[in-house]
Amino acid sequence: MSKKIEVVLAMDIGGTYTKIGLVEKDGTIRGKRVFSTGSKHSFQGFVLNLEEEVALLCATMKDKIKIVAIGIGAPNANCFTGQMEHPPNFKWGDVIPISETISSLFKLPVVIANDANAAAVGEHVYGMAKNMKHFVVLTLGTGLGSGIVVDGKLVTGANGMAGELGHVSVDPKGRSCNCGLKGCLETYASVTGIKRTVFELLSELNEESSLRRISYESLTGEIISEQALKGDVIALKAFEITGELLGSKLADTVAHLDPEAFILTGGLSKAGDILLGPVVRNLEKNLFAAYKGKVKVYLSPTESSDAILGPAALVWQERR
C-alpha cells in the first residue's frame, strides 16, 4: 500500500467567498473548492456548509491523502485566542469561536490568523516575498486587510490584532464603515469602496458610462476593471481616486515601517496597472524624501482561488 500524501486543509474565509483546499508542504494544491461564505447569515449555517464542502473536496482522494492539520485565514481572527473578534463585514456575532468549532468538527489541530496575516506568510513562504525581510501585504477584497512582516517575522502585536491598515482614517467625517468608525481606508480602497466611489461619480458627473446600466448589487470589481480597461471615464476616475487615497496611506505606512515593498492581492488588485499606476504615483508624491524611490509596489500573481496558500503556510511553518 502506497504511503499517503500529507496535506493541510487550508481555509480562506472572506466576506463574500470562502476558499478551501488541500495543500502539500511544497505548496502543491491537491484540490480546491469555493463557496459562498454567508457572512450576513448565521455562523452555524457556515459550519454546516463547510462540513459539506470539505466532504466533497476529500471525496475523490480520501485514500490518497492524510490531513495533518487545518490552517485558517479569517477577517479579524486573533491568533492568540482562536476567535474572530468584531469582524466588521460579518453578522456572525461579536466574538466567534472559529478555531475551537472547526477543530472540534474535524478532530484536527487548527492554526489561525487574520486573513491578511496569513496572506503575508503565504507570500513569504511560496510567493514573491521569498527573499524579502521587510514587506507589507494588502488584501483588497470585500474589505482591506494587511499583513506586516518585519525582519522576516510576522507582526502580530500585543493582542494578536496588528496590521489593521484598512481601519486607518482617510477622513474622520467620511464614509461610514461597518466597524463603527468613519472614513476608514477600506471604505475607499476595496471592492466595496470602489463600488461606492463609482456610484458617487455617476451621481455627480454627466459623462456617458456603461456602468449606469448596472445596479449596485450587480456591480463587481471585475466589471469596474473591465470597463476601465475599455476606457470608461467613470471607471477610470474611480481607480484614480482609489489609487490616490491608497497611495497616500501607504506613504504613511512607510514612515512607520520602512518596508522593502508592498504586495497587493485580492480582487481589486486584478485591475493591474490601472490600479498600480495611481497607487505608485501617489505613494511617491507623499513620501518623506529619505524614502523616495526606495519602496516597491507589486501586484501578486497569485490567483484569487489560491488564497489558501497563506493558511497552509501558517501550518507548515509551525510544523518545521
N, C-alpha and C positions, 0 to 999 in steps of 0.2 A: 504493500500500500504506500503510495507516494506521500511525502510529507506535506502537510497543509501549509499554505502561504499565510504568514502573519500579516494582518491588516488592522488599521484603525477605522472605526466607524466615525466618520467626521461629519459634523453638522454646522452649517452656517445659517443662523436664524435671522432673517431680515424682516423689515417692517411689512414687506409685500410677499416675498417668496422665501421658502426655506429650501436650501440645497443640502442633500446628504450624499455620502459616497464612501467607498471602501478604498483606503489608500495604504500602499506599502511604504516601507521606511524610505525608499529612494524616491518617493513621490509618484510612483506609478498608480494611476487611478484604475481600479478593477471594475468599477461600476458606479453610476450616479443617477440620482433622480431629483426632480424639482417639483415642489407642490406649494400651493397657497398657504401662507402662514396662518391666516385668520386672526390677525393681530387685533381686530376690532371685535372679535367674539371671545369665547372662553378659553382659558388655558387648558381645561380638561378636554375640550374639543381638539385642541392642537395635539395633545398627548395621544389621543385615540388615532388621529390621522398619522402621526409619526410612527406609531406601532405598526400600522397597516403598510405604510410606505417602506419601512425598514424590512418588513417581511417580504415585500415584493422585490426589493433590492437584492436580498440574500437568496431568494428562491432558486435562482439558476446556478448558484455557485456555493451552496452551503456545505458541500462535501469537499470543496477545494480550498476553503479559507478558514482561518481561525481569527476571530475578532479578539484582540488583546485588551482593548480599552476604547473609550469614547472621548473624542475631542469636540468641544462646543465653542463656537463663537456666537455671541448674542449681544444685542444692544444693552448697555448699562449693566453688563454682567460683572460681578465682583469676584475676582479670582481668589479672594480670601474666604468669603462666605459661601460661594457657590450659588448666589442668588442674583436674579435680575432686580435691580433696585431703581424704582421710579422711571421705567423706560417711557420716554415722552410720546412715542408713536404707537403704544400698545394699550389695550383695555383689559389686561390680564390681572390688574391689581397693582398695588404699590411695591410689594416685595414678593417675588415669585421664586419658590424653592426649586429652581430648574435642575440643578446638579443632583440633588437628592432624589428628585422624582424620576429622572431619567436613569440614574444609576440603579434605583430600585426596580424600575421597569425591565431593564435588560440584564440585571445582575452582573454589571461590569463597572470597573472604576472609571471615573469621569475627571477630565481636566477641562477647565472652563476659563474663558477670558472674554473681555469686551471684544466684540466682533472686529473692530479696527485694530486692537492689540494683536488678535490672532492673525489678521492680515499682515501686520508688520512682521510677525515671527515667520509667517509663510514666505514673505518676500526675502527675508534674511536666510532662510534655510533652502528654499527652492527657486527663488526668483531673482530679480535684477539687483537686489541688495546684498548678494552673497559676499561681496568683497568690501562692503561698507561697514563702518563702525558707528556713524552718527547720521541718522536719517529719520524722516517722518513719513508715514503712510497715511493718506487721507482716503476714506471710502465715501464716494459721492453717490449715494443711492437715495432711498426714501428720505433719509436724514443725512447728516455729515458726521462721520466718526473719524478718529485719528489714533494712530499708534506711534509712540515715540521710542526710538532706540538711541541710547547714549552709551558710548564706549562699548558697543556690542551687546548691551543688555537692555531688555525691555523695561521702560519706566512704568511702574505700577502705582507709586505714591503711597502715602501713609495709610490710606483707606481702600486701596485697591482700585481707585477710580481715576487715576491720572490720564490725561490726554483727551479731555472733552473740548477740543477746539471748535466743535460745532456749536458750543454754547458760550463762546466769547461774543461780546456785543459789537455789532456793526452800528447800531443806532438805538440808544436807550428808549426812544419813543417810536421805534419802528414796528415791524410786523410782530404780531402775537405768535409765540412759539408754544408748541404742545407741552413744553417743560414748565410753563407758567411765567417765563420771562418774556421780554420784548426785544426785538431786534437781534436775535441770535443769528450767527453766521449761517446756520443750516436752514433758516427760513429764506435765505437768498441763494446759497451755493449748495444746492442739492436738486434732485429731480423735482421734488415738491416745490422747492424755492423757485426754480426757473419757470415752472408752470405758472406760479403766481405772478412772476415778472411778465410773462407773455400776456396774461390777461389784463394786467395793468397797462401795458403798452397798447393793447388792442383798444382799450377804452380811451386812451389819451391821444393816439395818433390816427390819422386818416389813411395811411398807406394801405394799399391792397396787400392782402396776405391770405394764403390758403389756410392759415391757422384759424381764421374767422369762422370756418365751416365746421370746426371740431369743438365738441363740448369739453368742459373742464375734466369730467370723469373719463372721457375717452382719450384725452391728450396724454402722451407719454414722452419721456426724454428722448426716445428713439425717433419719434415723429418730429420733435423740435430739431434734433440734429440733422435729420434727413432734409428738412426744409431749409435749414441754414446752409447746407451743402449745395442746395439748388439756388441759393441767393435770396431767399425770402428775407425781406427787410426787417420784419418784426423778430424773426428767429435770430438773425444776426445781431440785432440790437440787444436781445435778451442775453445772448452769450457774452457780448461786450460788457454789459452791466455785471453779469455774474463773475466774469474774469477780473473785472476791476476790483470788486469787493473781496474776492478770494485772494487775489494777489497782494492787496494791501494788508490783509490779516496774516498772510504767510510772511510778509516782511516783519511784522511784529514778532512772529514766532522765531524768526532768525535772530532777532535781538536777544531773545531768551536762551536759545539753544545752540546757535552757530552750527547748523547741520550741514552735511555734505550735499544733501539732496532731499527733495520732496518727491514722493511717488504717488501719483493719483490713480485710484482704482474705482470700480463701481460703474453703474450705468451711465452717469453723466460724463465720465472720462472717455467714453466711446466716441464722443464728438471729435476727438483728435485735435488737430491744430486749431480748429475753430474755438475751442476752449483754451488750449495751451497757449496760443498767441497772446490773448489779452491777460492771462494769468502771469506770464513771464514779463510782459511789458510793465505791468503794474507792480509786480514784485520788485523789479529793478528800480522803478520810479520811487518807491517808498523805502528802499534800503538805506540804512546808515552807510556812509561812504566806505568804511572799512570792510563791508561785506559785498560790495558791488562786484558783479562778475564772477563770484566765487560759488554761488549756490545754484545747483542744477534743479530743473523740474522735469520729471519723466512721467510718461503715461505707461502704466503697467500693461504688458501684452497679455496678461492672464485673462482668459475668458471668464465671464461672469459666473458660469456654472462651475468653474474651477476654484471658486472661493473656498471650497472645502479644504484646499491645501493648507490654509492657515490653521484651522482647528486640528488637522492631522499633525502639523509640525509641532503644535503645543505638546502633544502626547509623545511623539518620537524624541523630541528634545529632552523631555523629562525622563525618558527611559534609557538615555545614554549611559 
